């Protein structure tokens, strides 16, 4: 198993969210990523939510998920100075056959020692993952049900 690395993604001076209510059927999801291209998900990678959210095994580790946010400012933070902000919608995600795990669903899975894909050996790490989901207003796009050869075509049509 790889080295455990905890990255600090606490905000330094992040803007206050601009909306009070995010609407699934109306509002976009934002992703900050590399300018050249989106990070390619690995459908066959470990499905642990805690492992993904806490960046266990380090940045660039294989993951079946793409993290997205309700807030464009969060995507900008993750894109950094040289990255790019991508947008999509729950409608596009579902039409592409990708599973959407909402912030509310994530919060439900990340309680105690976790439930389902949120199950983890450390209640503290589950709690930390939950705090990050709340802080970043995170939603996950789950590519685990997608055939590996189809990923590039799906990514090409999923984000703007």
C-alpha positions, 0 to 999 in steps of 0.5 A, a space after each residue: 500500500 502506498 504512503 499516506 499523504 494528507 493534503 491541507 485544503 483548508 481555505 485561506 481567504 476563499 469567498 463566501 458562497 454566492 448562493 444559499 441553495 444549489 439546485 440539482 436540475 438547474 445549477 452547474 457543477 464545477 471542477 478545477 483541473 489541469 489546463 491541458 486536460 482533465 485528470 482521467 478517472 480509473 474506473 477499476 480503482 479503489 472505490 473508497 470515498 475517504 481515500 479519494 476525498 483525503 487524497 490518501 496515497 497522494 495526488 495523482 493516485 488512481 480514483 474512479 471519481 471526479 470531485 466537483 463543487 457547487 461553487 466556482 470559487 472552489 474549482 478555481 482554488 483546485 485549478 490553481 494559477 495554471 489550471 482550468 475550470 470545467 463545468 458540467 451538469 447533473 443532467 449531462 452526467 446522467 446522460 453520459 451514464 456516469 453516476 452522480 453522488 450528491 453532497 447530501 448523499 456523501 454526508 449521509 455516507 460519511 458518519 461514524 465509521 462510514 457506510 457503504 463506499 464511505 466505510 473506513 477503519 478510522 472514524 476520525 478520517 471519516 469525520 475529516 472527509 465529511 468536513 471537506 465535503 461540507 467545506 468544498 460543497 463537494 459532489 462526486 462523479 463516479 466512473 466505476 460503472 464505465 468501461 475503460 475504453 469509453 472514458 475519453 469519449 465520455 470526458 470529451 462530451 461531459 465538460 465545457 
